[in-house]
Amino acid sequence: MPSPHPASRQRPKYYDINLLHLPMPGLVSIFHRITGVVMFLFLIPAVLFVLQGTLSSEAGFNQWKSIFAHPLAKLILLGFVWSYMHHLFAGIRYLLLDVHVGTALEPARSSARIVLALGVIATLLVGVRIW
Amino acid sequence: MVSAAKKIPVGAHYGWKDWLAQRVTAVIMLLFSIVIIGFFMLKGGVTFADWKELFRSQLIRILALMFLLSVYYHAWIGIKDVLMDYIKPAGLRIGLQVAVLLFLLGCTIWSVSIIWGV
């Protein structure tokens, strides 16, 4: 369909929103953002609730202790642990990039891989510790 | 006499305070994280008495609040950036930013009351 104004013609749009198609540094970056938002929404209030409950009384402390003994609670905890650890390691990588360490393409890709691996390893270590 | 506005709304210096604060709070949290994770990984079976005793120390209370304040400031800058990226209508964006600020302010007050209420 021809249009009198070439600029107003419908141009094809293509958004590749599949995260798996991102290069490693992009994956680390979007996970950094997602984990940040998730921790803001859920981890901050959860930590305050647990802190309040466990410090209020012996009964409250024991109640949270039995909640954390439940496998589902441990899984949720591990989800938060991964979020925290990934965000932390990705943050260290950004601090290094700020001071021009590892800014070339290859080091940036391998450091991104290391960040992803460290987040998973730290989560597994905590998993072993709590199970 | 009307003088020209001194503030430059665009350019390379705009936002450097947020940029720096994000990194300073990150380093504070990193240092505290090492101590907190070390405590829980090494010391198994924390009892209520241990836990309560820990938070009776004024030093621990101040350090815990410093950590949480770093979290809240860091979260404010981070969430503000995310909102600026994705929420285009100005009214909605400002409304959400105010909600985030109020939430974090509430968390700050709540934190103080928990830590000093032990």
gemmi code that builds the backbone of each chain (N, CA, C; Angstrom):
import gemmi

chains = {
    "A": [
        ("MET", (0.852, -1.198, 0.000), (0.000, 0.000, 0.000), (0.887, 1.247, 0.000)),
        ("PRO", (0.907, 2.021, -1.101), (1.780, 3.191, -1.155), (1.252, 4.335, -0.291)),
        ("SER", (2.126, 5.076, 0.277), (1.732, 6.186, 1.147), (2.331, 7.472, 0.583)),
        ("PRO", (1.612, 8.604, 0.677), (2.175, 9.861, 0.178), (3.395, 10.331, 0.974)),
        ("HIS", (3.424, 9.956, 2.270), (4.583, 10.356, 3.097), (5.400, 9.113, 3.422)),
        ("PRO", (6.582, 9.027, 2.859), (7.385, 7.808, 3.074), (7.647, 7.551, 4.564)),
        ("ALA", (7.797, 8.624, 5.360), (8.141, 8.433, 6.767), (6.992, 7.828, 7.564)),
        ("SER", (5.745, 8.013, 7.097), (4.614, 7.507, 7.861), (4.236, 6.090, 7.450)),
        ("ARG", (4.982, 5.530, 6.486), (4.669, 4.147, 6.098), (4.957, 3.205, 7.257)),
        ("GLN", (4.167, 2.154, 7.324), (4.385, 1.165, 8.393), (5.705, 0.451, 8.158)),
        ("ARG", (6.608, 0.611, 9.099), (7.886, -0.083, 8.989), (7.810, -1.375, 9.798)),
        ("PRO", (8.484, -2.419, 9.349), (8.450, -3.653, 10.147), (9.196, -3.457, 11.462)),
        ("LYS", (8.636, -4.009, 12.513), (9.292, -3.946, 13.814), (9.707, -5.356, 14.201)),
        ("TYR", (10.865, -5.449, 14.812), (11.273, -6.756, 15.303), (11.975, -6.604, 16.642)),
        ("TYR", (11.315, -7.042, 17.680), (11.925, -7.022, 18.997), (12.285, -8.447, 19.387)),
        ("ASP", (13.547, -8.688, 19.608), (13.965, -10.006, 20.084), (13.959, -9.959, 21.609)),
        ("ILE", (12.870, -10.478, 22.195), (12.770, -10.393, 23.651), (13.123, -11.712, 24.335)),
        ("ASN", (13.688, -12.648, 23.563), (14.121, -13.895, 24.183), (15.457, -13.666, 24.893)),
        ("LEU", (15.413, -13.773, 26.234), (16.617, -13.491, 27.023), (17.778, -14.396, 26.642)),
        ("LEU", (17.463, -15.617, 26.200), (18.533, -16.568, 25.901), (19.336, -16.152, 24.671)),
        ("HIS", (18.798, -15.212, 23.880), (19.539, -14.746, 22.714), (20.520, -13.634, 23.057)),
        ("LEU", (20.489, -13.184, 24.309), (21.415, -12.132, 24.717), (22.828, -12.680, 24.857)),
        ("PRO", (23.835, -11.859, 24.543), (25.202, -12.266, 24.887), (25.349, -12.274, 26.415)),
        ("MET", (26.380, -12.975, 26.901), (26.569, -13.146, 28.353), (26.489, -11.838, 29.159)),
        ("PRO", (27.212, -10.775, 28.747), (27.127, -9.541, 29.550), (25.697, -8.991, 29.603)),
        ("GLY", (24.934, -9.183, 28.522), (23.546, -8.723, 28.506), (22.686, -9.515, 29.465)),
        ("LEU", (22.960, -10.805, 29.539), (22.209, -11.688, 30.443), (22.492, -11.312, 31.902)),
        ("VAL", (23.782, -11.088, 32.201), (24.158, -10.660, 33.558), (23.461, -9.346, 33.890)),
        ("SER", (23.411, -8.447, 32.924), (22.826, -7.125, 33.137), (21.321, -7.195, 33.413)),
        ("ILE", (20.587, -7.960, 32.591), (19.135, -7.995, 32.789), (18.792, -8.744, 34.081)),
        ("PHE", (19.595, -9.768, 34.435), (19.381, -10.456, 35.718), (19.687, -9.524, 36.885)),
        ("HIS", (20.679, -8.649, 36.701), (21.017, -7.673, 37.735), (19.802, -6.779, 38.002)),
        ("ARG", (19.164, -6.371, 36.920), (18.001, -5.495, 37.042), (16.805, -6.249, 37.638)),
        ("ILE", (16.525, -7.448, 37.116), (15.358, -8.210, 37.602), (15.530, -8.567, 39.080)),
        ("THR", (16.735, -9.036, 39.456), (16.942, -9.403, 40.859), (16.825, -8.178, 41.760)),
        ("GLY", (17.263, -7.018, 41.264), (17.140, -5.794, 42.049), (15.689, -5.456, 42.330)),
        ("VAL", (14.858, -5.534, 41.294), (13.430, -5.216, 41.457), (12.754, -6.235, 42.377)),
        ("VAL", (13.075, -7.521, 42.180), (12.465, -8.573, 43.001), (12.837, -8.391, 44.478)),
        ("MET", (14.115, -8.072, 44.734), (14.548, -7.891, 46.128), (13.893, -6.665, 46.741)),
        ("PHE", (13.730, -5.602, 45.944), (13.053, -4.403, 46.450), (11.614, -4.745, 46.856)),
        ("LEU", (10.918, -5.464, 45.970), (9.497, -5.738, 46.217), (9.273, -6.748, 47.337)),
        ("PHE", (10.110, -7.806, 47.393), (9.811, -8.925, 48.291), (10.838, -9.149, 49.403)),
        ("LEU", (12.129, -9.015, 49.079), (13.125, -9.363, 50.096), (13.192, -8.327, 51.225)),
        ("ILE", (13.083, -7.042, 50.873), (13.161, -6.008, 51.918), (12.053, -6.201, 52.962)),
        ("PRO", (10.776, -6.276, 52.537), (9.737, -6.492, 53.567), (9.893, -7.832, 54.282)),
        ("ALA", (10.326, -8.885, 53.557), (10.463, -10.208, 54.176), (11.521, -10.188, 55.273)),
        ("VAL", (12.654, -9.535, 54.992), (13.728, -9.465, 55.987), (13.252, -8.727, 57.236)),
        ("LEU", (12.502, -7.630, 57.035), (12.024, -6.865, 58.189), (11.021, -7.680, 59.003)),
        ("PHE", (10.142, -8.428, 58.295), (9.179, -9.282, 59.000), (9.894, -10.329, 59.846)),
        ("VAL", (10.890, -10.982, 59.241), (11.609, -12.038, 59.956), (12.406, -11.445, 61.120)),
        ("LEU", (13.036, -10.298, 60.876), (13.810, -9.645, 61.930), (12.899, -9.291, 63.111)),
        ("GLN", (11.731, -8.736, 62.790), (10.790, -8.357, 63.840), (10.295, -9.583, 64.603)),
        ("GLY", (9.916, -10.628, 63.833), (9.373, -11.833, 64.454), (10.370, -12.556, 65.329)),
        ("THR", (11.633, -12.679, 64.818), (12.619, -13.457, 65.565), (13.132, -12.708, 66.788)),
        ("LEU", (13.089, -11.381, 66.760), (13.596, -10.614, 67.900), (12.517, -10.329, 68.937)),
        ("SER", (11.238, -10.529, 68.552), (10.155, -10.113, 69.453), (10.044, -11.015, 70.683)),
        ("SER", (10.064, -12.330, 70.466), (9.901, -13.248, 71.594), (10.468, -14.619, 71.230)),
        ("GLU", (10.655, -15.445, 72.236), (11.167, -16.800, 72.000), (10.189, -17.598, 71.128)),
        ("ALA", (8.878, -17.381, 71.360), (7.860, -18.077, 70.573), (7.946, -17.667, 69.102)),
        ("GLY", (8.123, -16.356, 68.872), (8.251, -15.855, 67.504), (9.480, -16.420, 66.815)),
        ("PHE", (10.578, -16.493, 67.579), (11.835, -17.045, 67.057), (11.639, -18.503, 66.631)),
        ("ASN", (11.008, -19.285, 67.526), (10.798, -20.709, 67.227), (9.827, -20.914, 66.070)),
        ("GLN", (8.855, -20.012, 65.969), (7.894, -20.100, 64.864), (8.610, -19.938, 63.527)),
        ("TRP", (9.498, -18.920, 63.431), (10.243, -18.715, 62.186), (11.212, -19.860, 61.937)),
        ("LYS", (11.769, -20.421, 63.020), (12.682, -21.549, 62.888), (11.969, -22.739, 62.244)),
        ("SER", (10.722, -22.982, 62.680), (9.988, -24.114, 62.098), (9.536, -23.797, 60.674)),
        ("ILE", (9.253, -22.524, 60.384), (8.900, -22.161, 59.004), (10.088, -22.431, 58.080)),
        ("PHE", (11.302, -22.049, 58.527), (12.488, -22.243, 57.688), (12.907, -23.712, 57.588)),
        ("ALA", (12.327, -24.570, 58.421), (12.619, -26.006, 58.313), (11.833, -26.630, 57.165)),
        ("HIS", (10.808, -25.944, 56.707), (9.968, -26.454, 55.616), (10.707, -26.359, 54.277)),
        ("PRO", (10.660, -27.444, 53.442), (11.389, -27.426, 52.158), (10.983, -26.263, 51.238)),
        ("LEU", (9.708, -25.911, 51.230), (9.250, -24.820, 50.358), (9.881, -23.493, 50.779)),
        ("ALA", (9.955, -23.285, 52.103), (10.569, -22.059, 52.624), (12.049, -22.022, 52.253)),
        ("LYS", (12.703, -23.202, 52.299), (14.124, -23.272, 51.940), (14.324, -22.926, 50.473)),
        ("LEU", (13.391, -23.399, 49.624), (13.477, -23.099, 48.193), (13.332, -21.600, 47.938)),
        ("ILE", (12.349, -20.985, 48.620), (12.153, -19.534, 48.463), (13.401, -18.801, 48.935)),
        ("LEU", (13.948, -19.273, 50.081), (15.171, -18.674, 50.615), (16.298, -18.767, 49.592)),
        ("LEU", (16.427, -19.945, 48.956), (17.496, -20.112, 47.964), (17.279, -19.199, 46.760)),
        ("GLY", (16.025, -18.974, 46.386), (15.724, -18.027, 45.309), (16.229, -16.629, 45.650)),
        ("PHE", (15.998, -16.227, 46.896), (16.482, -14.919, 47.340), (18.004, -14.910, 47.437)),
        ("VAL", (18.570, -16.036, 47.887), (20.038, -16.120, 47.988), (20.657, -15.951, 46.602)),
        ("TRP", (20.091, -16.621, 45.592), (20.623, -16.455, 44.236), (20.480, -15.004, 43.785)),
        ("SER", (19.312, -14.413, 44.021), (19.089, -13.013, 43.633), (20.152, -12.108, 44.251)),
        ("TYR", (20.357, -12.300, 45.558), (21.320, -11.457, 46.283), (22.734, -11.674, 45.741)),
        ("MET", (23.113, -12.944, 45.590), (24.481, -13.266, 45.178), (24.749, -12.834, 43.743)),
        ("HIS", (23.775, -13.076, 42.853), (23.985, -12.641, 41.473), (24.134, -11.124, 41.408)),
        ("HIS", (23.238, -10.432, 42.132), (23.268, -8.964, 42.144), (24.603, -8.466, 42.691)),
        ("LEU", (25.085, -9.134, 43.745), (26.353, -8.758, 44.385), (27.548, -8.972, 43.444)),
        ("PHE", (27.623, -10.160, 42.841), (28.770, -10.439, 41.966), (28.712, -9.583, 40.703)),
        ("ALA", (27.518, -9.399, 40.136), (27.385, -8.533, 38.962), (27.791, -7.103, 39.336)),
        ("GLY", (27.443, -6.688, 40.563), (27.806, -5.352, 41.029), (29.313, -5.185, 41.133)),
        ("ILE", (29.998, -6.218, 41.647), (31.464, -6.158, 41.729), (32.056, -6.025, 40.329)),
        ("ARG", (31.466, -6.755, 39.367), (31.935, -6.667, 37.984), (31.771, -5.244, 37.455)),
        ("TYR", (30.646, -4.598, 37.772), (30.436, -3.222, 37.304), (31.422, -2.262, 37.952)),
        ("LEU", (31.739, -2.506, 39.247), (32.724, -1.645, 39.916), (34.090, -1.776, 39.229)),
        ("LEU", (34.424, -3.023, 38.825), (35.696, -3.226, 38.122), (35.667, -2.551, 36.753)),
        ("LEU", (34.527, -2.671, 36.042), (34.413, -2.006, 34.738), (34.545, -0.485, 34.893)),
        ("ASP", (34.006, 0.046, 36.017), (34.113, 1.492, 36.293), (35.561, 1.952, 36.325)),
        ("VAL", (36.440, 1.085, 36.879), (37.857, 1.471, 36.955), (38.647, 0.856, 35.793)),
        ("HIS", (37.916, 0.578, 34.703), (38.508, 0.141, 33.430), (39.209, -1.210, 33.513)),
        ("VAL", (38.736, -2.068, 34.405), (39.279, -3.428, 34.445), (38.353, -4.328, 33.633)),
        ("GLY", (38.895, -4.979, 32.608), (38.129, -5.951, 31.832), (37.090, -5.360, 30.908)),
        ("THR", (37.404, -4.216, 30.292), (36.408, -3.586, 29.415), (36.475, -4.091, 27.976)),
        ("ALA", (37.547, -4.789, 27.599), (37.618, -5.332, 26.238), (36.589, -6.449, 26.069)),
        ("LEU", (36.260, -6.768, 24.832), (35.148, -7.692, 24.570), (35.344, -9.067, 25.217)),
        ("GLU", (36.509, -9.666, 24.992), (36.706, -11.029, 25.507), (36.712, -11.096, 27.034)),
        ("PRO", (37.499, -10.232, 27.721), (37.434, -10.247, 29.195), (36.031, -9.951, 29.721)),
        ("ALA", (35.302, -9.053, 29.041), (33.950, -8.713, 29.499), (33.045, -9.930, 29.402)),
        ("ARG", (33.232, -10.719, 28.342), (32.412, -11.925, 28.194), (32.782, -12.975, 29.226)),
        ("SER", (34.078, -13.161, 29.449), (34.440, -14.215, 30.408), (34.099, -13.792, 31.835)),
        ("SER", (34.224, -12.485, 32.159), (33.857, -12.063, 33.516), (32.341, -12.215, 33.717)),
        ("ALA", (31.565, -12.012, 32.656), (30.116, -12.216, 32.757), (29.812, -13.679, 33.065)),
        ("ARG", (30.550, -14.572, 32.411), (30.369, -16.004, 32.655), (30.727, -16.346, 34.096)),
        ("ILE", (31.824, -15.747, 34.578), (32.260, -15.998, 35.960), (31.199, -15.522, 36.951)),
        ("VAL", (30.603, -14.345, 36.676), (29.564, -13.795, 37.562), (28.369, -14.751, 37.633)),
        ("LEU", (27.928, -15.238, 36.474), (26.786, -16.170, 36.463), (27.121, -17.435, 37.255)),
        ("ALA", (28.361, -17.939, 37.048), (28.770, -19.168, 37.729), (28.869, -18.952, 39.237)),
        ("LEU", (29.459, -17.824, 39.654), (29.631, -17.563, 41.085), (28.282, -17.450, 41.799)),
        ("GLY", (27.313, -16.829, 41.141), (25.980, -16.715, 41.736), (25.384, -18.087, 42.000)),
        ("VAL", (25.534, -18.984, 41.022), (24.980, -20.332, 41.156), (25.756, -21.120, 42.217)),
        ("ILE", (27.098, -21.003, 42.195), (27.927, -21.750, 43.157), (27.603, -21.312, 44.595)),
        ("ALA", (27.498, -19.987, 44.795), (27.202, -19.473, 46.145), (25.840, -19.997, 46.616)),
        ("THR", (24.876, -20.043, 45.703), (23.539, -20.535, 46.055), (23.605, -22.016, 46.424)),
        ("LEU", (24.394, -22.794, 45.639), (24.530, -24.221, 45.937), (25.183, -24.426, 47.307)),
        ("LEU", (26.202, -23.606, 47.621), (26.875, -23.731, 48.915), (25.894, -23.495, 50.060)),
        ("VAL", (25.073, -22.447, 49.927), (24.081, -22.174, 50.972), (23.063, -23.317, 51.017)),
        ("GLY", (22.714, -23.836, 49.839), (21.780, -24.965, 49.771), (22.294, -26.179, 50.535)),
        ("VAL", (23.572, -26.483, 50.331), (24.196, -27.605, 51.048), (24.174, -27.340, 52.556)),
        ("ARG", (24.435, -26.074, 52.908), (24.517, -25.683, 54.324), (23.160, -25.820, 55.025)),
        ("ILE", (22.063, -25.459, 54.322), (20.762, -25.473, 55.000), (20.024, -26.798, 54.841)),
        ("TRP", (20.516, -27.703, 53.956), (19.816, -28.975, 53.828), (20.522, -30.111, 54.573)),
    ],
    "B": [
        ("MET", (16.194, 42.744, 38.889), (17.015, 42.224, 37.808), (16.910, 40.693, 37.764)),
        ("VAL", (16.741, 40.212, 36.586), (16.625, 38.759, 36.424), (17.968, 38.199, 36.006)),
        ("SER", (18.450, 37.217, 36.773), (19.719, 36.600, 36.373), (19.446, 35.243, 35.746)),
        ("ALA", (20.350, 34.829, 34.889), (20.185, 33.556, 34.191), (20.288, 32.387, 35.172)),
        ("ALA", (19.505, 31.364, 34.897), (19.559, 30.165, 35.743), (20.951, 29.565, 35.672)),
        ("LYS", (21.476, 29.214, 36.853), (22.835, 28.678, 36.883), (22.863, 27.163, 36.657)),
        ("LYS", (21.728, 26.512, 36.914), (21.707, 25.050, 36.815), (21.695, 24.612, 35.351)),
        ("ILE", (22.583, 23.716, 35.028), (22.612, 23.193, 33.665), (21.853, 21.866, 33.657)),
        ("PRO", (20.704, 21.806, 32.981), (19.874, 20.608, 33.083), (20.393, 19.414, 32.291)),
        ("VAL", (21.332, 19.639, 31.399), (21.854, 18.517, 30.614), (23.364, 18.531, 30.694)),
        ("GLY", (23.983, 17.455, 30.251), (25.433, 17.432, 30.203), (26.026, 16.345, 31.053)),
        ("ALA", (27.331, 16.279, 31.039), (28.029, 15.136, 31.607), (27.987, 15.094, 33.125)),
        ("HIS", (27.637, 16.208, 33.798), (27.693, 16.205, 35.260), (26.356, 15.899, 35.912)),
        ("TYR", (25.333, 15.743, 35.091), (24.011, 15.529, 35.647), (23.864, 14.077, 36.116)),
        ("GLY", (23.574, 13.869, 37.377), (23.362, 12.504, 37.848), (24.582, 11.863, 38.484)),
        ("TRP", (25.681, 12.585, 38.585), (26.886, 11.932, 39.131), (26.737, 11.606, 40.611)),
        ("LYS", (25.883, 12.377, 41.321), (25.694, 12.095, 42.749), (25.015, 10.741, 42.954)),
        ("ASP", (23.980, 10.475, 42.140), (23.312, 9.170, 42.200), (24.292, 8.057, 41.849)),
        ("TRP", (25.066, 8.319, 40.806), (26.038, 7.328, 40.339), (27.013, 6.981, 41.464)),
        ("LEU", (27.527, 8.026, 42.127), (28.493, 7.802, 43.201), (27.833, 7.141, 44.411)),
        ("ALA", (26.631, 7.641, 44.792), (25.934, 7.088, 45.958), (25.629, 5.607, 45.746)),
        ("GLN", (25.274, 5.236, 44.498), (24.974, 3.840, 44.207), (26.183, 2.957, 44.482)),
        ("ARG", (27.375, 3.486, 44.169), (28.599, 2.702, 44.354), (29.072, 2.694, 45.809)),
        ("VAL", (28.933, 3.829, 46.482), (29.344, 3.888, 47.894), (28.458, 2.954, 48.730)),
        ("THR", (27.137, 3.018, 48.520), (26.237, 2.143, 49.275), (26.509, 0.674, 48.924)),
        ("ALA", (26.863, 0.415, 47.656), (27.155, -0.963, 47.248), (28.351, -1.516, 48.009)),
        ("VAL", (29.390, -0.699, 48.146), (30.598, -1.170, 48.842), (30.297, -1.394, 50.333)),
        ("ILE", (29.509, -0.485, 50.939), (29.124, -0.664, 52.345), (28.387, -2.001, 52.509)),
        ("MET", (27.414, -2.260, 51.624), (26.642, -3.508, 51.714), (27.521, -4.723, 51.485)),
        ("LEU", (28.488, -4.589, 50.561), (29.392, -5.712, 50.267), (30.178, -6.095, 51.514)),
        ("LEU", (30.737, -5.079, 52.213), (31.525, -5.358, 53.412), (30.663, -5.997, 54.504)),
        ("PHE", (29.464, -5.441, 54.714), (28.574, -6.010, 55.723), (28.139, -7.429, 55.345)),
        ("SER", (27.913, -7.658, 54.039), (27.453, -8.973, 53.583), (28.451, -10.052, 53.950)),
        ("ILE", (29.741, -9.721, 53.779), (30.775, -10.710, 54.085), (30.686, -11.105, 55.561)),
        ("VAL", (30.492, -10.101, 56.441), (30.403, -10.375, 57.877), (29.136, -11.192, 58.202)),
        ("ILE", (27.994, -10.762, 57.632), (26.725, -11.435, 57.934), (26.746, -12.884, 57.432)),
        ("ILE", (27.214, -13.082, 56.171), (27.236, -14.427, 55.598), (28.210, -15.299, 56.380)),
        ("GLY", (29.354, -14.711, 56.736), (30.340, -15.435, 57.536), (29.745, -15.898, 58.858)),
        ("PHE", (29.003, -15.011, 59.507), (28.368, -15.329, 60.795), (27.428, -16.523, 60.664)),
        ("PHE", (26.562, -16.494, 59.635), (25.561, -17.561, 59.513), (26.151, -18.867, 58.978)),
        ("MET", (27.198, -18.782, 58.133), (27.780, -20.000, 57.592), (28.617, -20.713, 58.664)),
        ("LEU", (29.305, -19.915, 59.518), (30.195, -20.525, 60.512), (29.436, -20.950, 61.760)),
        ("LYS", (28.547, -20.056, 62.239), (27.878, -20.328, 63.499), (26.560, -21.054, 63.247)),
        ("GLY", (26.576, -22.362, 63.443), (25.354, -23.139, 63.256), (24.518, -23.125, 64.522)),
        ("GLY", (23.203, -23.257, 64.365), (22.319, -23.364, 65.514), (22.298, -22.148, 66.401)),
        ("VAL", (21.927, -20.998, 65.832), (21.791, -19.775, 66.622), (20.528, -19.896, 67.475)),
        ("THR", (20.689, -19.675, 68.784), (19.515, -19.732, 69.669), (18.917, -18.344, 69.827)),
        ("PHE", (17.713, -18.309, 70.386), (17.034, -17.028, 70.623), (17.875, -16.128, 71.518)),
        ("ALA", (18.496, -16.729, 72.539), (19.315, -15.953, 73.477), (20.505, -15.307, 72.764)),
        ("ASP", (21.192, -16.102, 71.882), (22.323, -15.565, 71.094), (21.873, -14.376, 70.253)),
        ("TRP", (20.759, -14.608, 69.561), (20.207, -13.653, 68.602), (19.858, -12.337, 69.292)),
        ("LYS", (19.190, -12.468, 70.439), (18.756, -11.302, 71.196), (19.969, -10.557, 71.771)),
        ("GLU", (20.926, -11.348, 72.269), (22.147, -10.782, 72.847), (22.901, -9.965, 71.790)),
        ("LEU", (22.952, -10.511, 70.557), (23.640, -9.849, 69.443), (23.074, -8.457, 69.221)),
        ("PHE", (21.747, -8.362, 69.238), (21.091, -7.079, 68.960), (20.959, -6.188, 70.206)),
        ("ARG", (21.474, -6.653, 71.341), (21.517, -5.770, 72.518), (22.748, -4.863, 72.449)),
        ("SER", (23.712, -5.273, 71.609), (24.927, -4.468, 71.469), (24.613, -3.222, 70.639)),
        ("GLN", (24.983, -2.060, 71.185), (24.714, -0.798, 70.492), (25.490, -0.735, 69.171)),
        ("LEU", (26.704, -1.308, 69.167), (27.519, -1.305, 67.943), (26.813, -2.084, 66.835)),
        ("ILE", (26.308, -3.283, 67.174), (25.603, -4.101, 66.184), (24.355, -3.380, 65.679)),
        ("ARG", (23.660, -2.698, 66.599), (22.451, -1.967, 66.199), (22.788, -0.882, 65.184)),
        ("ILE", (23.844, -0.132, 65.463), (24.220, 0.964, 64.557), (24.682, 0.390, 63.214)),
        ("LEU", (25.485, -0.687, 63.257), (25.963, -1.295, 62.011), (24.796, -1.852, 61.204)),
        ("ALA", (23.841, -2.501, 61.896), (22.674, -3.070, 61.195), (21.862, -1.959, 60.531)),
        ("LEU", (21.679, -0.849, 61.243), (20.904, 0.255, 60.655), (21.659, 0.882, 59.486)),
        ("MET", (23.003, 0.987, 59.599), (23.791, 1.529, 58.491), (23.646, 0.657, 57.249)),
        ("PHE", (23.667, -0.666, 57.456), (23.481, -1.586, 56.339), (22.107, -1.374, 55.697)),
        ("LEU", (21.059, -1.336, 56.534), (19.702, -1.199, 55.999), (19.508, 0.150, 55.303)),
        ("LEU", (20.081, 1.215, 55.864), (19.964, 2.522, 55.203), (20.657, 2.497, 53.837)),
        ("SER", (21.788, 1.804, 53.757), (22.455, 1.652, 52.457), (21.557, 0.914, 51.479)),
        ("VAL", (20.893, -0.150, 51.968), (19.965, -0.908, 51.122), (18.864, 0.019, 50.593)),
        ("TYR", (18.283, 0.830, 51.482), (17.141, 1.651, 51.067), (17.555, 2.743, 50.081)),
        ("TYR", (18.698, 3.357, 50.338), (19.157, 4.408, 49.423), (19.498, 3.807, 48.062)),
        ("HIS", (20.181, 2.653, 48.094), (20.564, 1.942, 46.878), (19.309, 1.535, 46.093)),
        ("ALA", (18.314, 1.045, 46.811), (17.056, 0.614, 46.170), (16.345, 1.815, 45.545)),
        ("TRP", (16.365, 2.948, 46.244), (15.704, 4.145, 45.710), (16.309, 4.538, 44.364)),
        ("ILE", (17.650, 4.608, 44.290), (18.300, 5.011, 43.039), (18.021, 3.978, 41.942)),
        ("GLY", (18.146, 2.710, 42.285), (17.954, 1.639, 41.309), (16.532, 1.596, 40.766)),
        ("ILE", (15.553, 1.653, 41.657), (14.152, 1.569, 41.225), (13.772, 2.829, 40.458)),
        ("LYS", (14.291, 3.982, 40.862), (14.025, 5.229, 40.136), (14.532, 5.102, 38.690)),
        ("ASP", (15.721, 4.516, 38.523), (16.260, 4.315, 37.166), (15.380, 3.382, 36.352)),
        ("VAL", (14.915, 2.311, 36.992), (14.067, 1.354, 36.287), (12.760, 2.037, 35.868)),
        ("LEU", (12.169, 2.810, 36.774), (10.911, 3.509, 36.451), (11.131, 4.510, 35.313)),
        ("MET", (12.265, 5.225, 35.340), (12.546, 6.193, 34.273), (12.701, 5.489, 32.925)),
        ("ASP", (13.186, 4.237, 32.949), (13.376, 3.503, 31.693), (12.061, 3.012, 31.096)),
        ("TYR", (11.131, 2.576, 31.940), (9.981, 1.855, 31.400), (8.663, 2.610, 31.482)),
        ("ILE", (8.508, 3.534, 32.422), (7.207, 4.193, 32.604), (7.260, 5.568, 31.925)),
        ("LYS", (6.607, 5.658, 30.766), (6.707, 6.880, 29.967), (5.779, 8.009, 30.447)),
        ("PRO", (4.491, 7.740, 30.799), (3.649, 8.867, 31.219), (4.185, 9.498, 32.506)),
        ("ALA", (4.444, 10.814, 32.448), (5.133, 11.494, 33.554), (4.366, 11.394, 34.869)),
        ("GLY", (3.046, 11.555, 34.812), (2.246, 11.533, 36.038), (2.335, 10.201, 36.747)),
        ("LEU", (2.202, 9.124, 35.973), (2.276, 7.779, 36.547), (3.660, 7.513, 37.127)),
        ("ARG", (4.678, 7.954, 36.382), (6.061, 7.717, 36.833), (6.322, 8.428, 38.161)),
        ("ILE", (5.900, 9.689, 38.229), (6.119, 10.448, 39.461), (5.323, 9.840, 40.617)),
        ("GLY", (4.085, 9.413, 40.312), (3.268, 8.767, 41.341), (3.945, 7.521, 41.892)),
        ("LEU", (4.497, 6.694, 40.987), (5.179, 5.468, 41.424), (6.446, 5.802, 42.213)),
        ("GLN", (7.146, 6.845, 41.773), (8.366, 7.228, 42.493), (8.044, 7.693, 43.913)),
        ("VAL", (6.937, 8.430, 44.043), (6.516, 8.870, 45.378), (6.157, 7.651, 46.232)),
        ("ALA", (5.467, 6.673, 45.619), (5.092, 5.460, 46.352), (6.336, 4.716, 46.831)),
        ("VAL", (7.339, 4.622, 45.957), (8.590, 3.945, 46.320), (9.271, 4.672, 47.479)),
        ("LEU", (9.317, 6.006, 47.384), (9.945, 6.802, 48.440), (9.239, 6.614, 49.781)),
        ("LEU", (7.900, 6.661, 49.741), (7.133, 6.503, 50.987), (7.349, 5.112, 51.571)),
        ("PHE", (7.367, 4.096, 50.691), (7.598, 2.724, 51.140), (8.963, 2.616, 51.832)),
        ("LEU", (9.990, 3.191, 51.203), (11.338, 3.091, 51.773), (11.461, 3.915, 53.056)),
        ("LEU", (10.759, 5.035, 53.107), (10.740, 5.833, 54.334), (10.084, 5.029, 55.463)),
        ("GLY", (8.974, 4.369, 55.125), (8.302, 3.496, 56.095), (9.226, 2.386, 56.570)),
        ("CYS", (9.960, 1.781, 55.626), (10.901, 0.716, 55.982), (11.983, 1.244, 56.928)),
        ("THR", (12.427, 2.473, 56.690), (13.457, 3.076, 57.545), (12.949, 3.214, 58.979)),
        ("ILE", (11.733, 3.759, 59.113), (11.156, 3.944, 60.451), (10.927, 2.589, 61.116)),
        ("TRP", (10.409, 1.639, 60.336), (10.155, 0.288, 60.845), (11.468, -0.344, 61.328)),
        ("SER", (12.539, -0.184, 60.534), (13.843, -0.760, 60.902), (14.312, -0.225, 62.248)),
        ("VAL", (14.198, 1.102, 62.429), (14.649, 1.715, 63.683), (13.839, 1.138, 64.846)),
        ("SER", (12.517, 1.030, 64.638), (11.679, 0.543, 65.732), (11.972, -0.920, 66.061)),
        ("ILE", (12.313, -1.733, 65.035), (12.652, -3.140, 65.309), (13.981, -3.222, 66.061)),
        ("ILE", (14.994, -2.525, 65.522), (16.348, -2.672, 66.062), (16.447, -2.117, 67.484)),
        ("TRP", (15.778, -0.973, 67.735), (15.868, -0.391, 69.077), (14.737, -0.836, 70.008)),
        ("GLY", (13.869, -1.721, 69.473), (12.777, -2.202, 70.311), (13.106, -3.504, 71.014)),
        ("VAL", (14.331, -4.020, 70.757), (14.703, -5.323, 71.322), (14.791, -5.266, 72.836)),
    ],
}
model = gemmi.Model(1)
for chain_id, residues in chains.items():
    chain = gemmi.Chain(chain_id)
    for i, (resn, *xyz) in enumerate(residues, 1):
        res = gemmi.Residue()
        res.name, res.seqid = resn, gemmi.SeqId(i, " ")
        for name, pos in zip(("N", "CA", "C"), xyz):
            atom = gemmi.Atom()
            atom.name, atom.element = name, gemmi.Element(name[0])
            atom.pos, atom.b_iso = gemmi.Position(*pos), 0.0
            res.add_atom(atom)
        chain.add_residue(res)
    model.add_chain(chain)
structure = gemmi.Structure()
structure.add_model(model)
structure.setup_entities()
